[in-house]
Amino acid sequence: MKKFEVAKKISKEIISNSRSWNKEIIDKYLLKYDEKRIIESMVIIHLQNNTPRDLTVEVSNMYNCIVGCRFCASGSLKESTSLLLAKDYLSQVEICLEKSKKNPIDYPNFYISFARIGEPSIAKIEIAK
């Protein structure tokens, strides 16, 4: 399994008006995919009145994107799209939990989200693995 290296960590808190939570704590990790490319993964904690509701690790399903939305920088990259492998998803989850020092058993709910650049369904075989 490929071990990603953290190139940068960006942390922030967001106050929200969701029905389920009113605050998010986000640690975004920019991970070195190879010598010149970066992918993005996040650890998100949703809180309601400072009580944790869930822990979510959001992983990239690809580098670059085939959708090509005009508003998205990833879609305008000239480099080729690379679909990540199932083992890359696991590596992202592993490094995000390790670097954030979060343990899923400490939260009422734990989720893994594939809502990153591109359409996750195009990588459905790897996600299913």
HELIX and SHEET records of a PDB file:
HELIX    1   1 SER A   74  SER A   76  5                                   3    
HELIX    2   2 ALA A   86  SER A  100  1                                  15    
HELIX    3   3 PRO A  104  ASP A  106  5                                   3    
HELIX    4   4 PRO A  120  ALA A  123  5                                   4    
HELIX    5   5 LYS A  124  ALA A  128  1                                   5    
SHEET    1   A 5 GLU A   5  ILE A  15  0                                        
SHEET    2   A 5 LYS A  23  LYS A  32 -1                                        
SHEET    3   A 5 ILE A  38  GLN A  48 -1                                        
SHEET    4   A 5 THR A  51  GLU A  58 -1                                        
SHEET    5   A 5 PHE A 110  SER A 113  1                                        
SHEET    1   B 2 MET A  62  TYR A  63  0                                        
SHEET    2   B 2 SER A  82  LEU A  83 -1                                        
END                                                                             
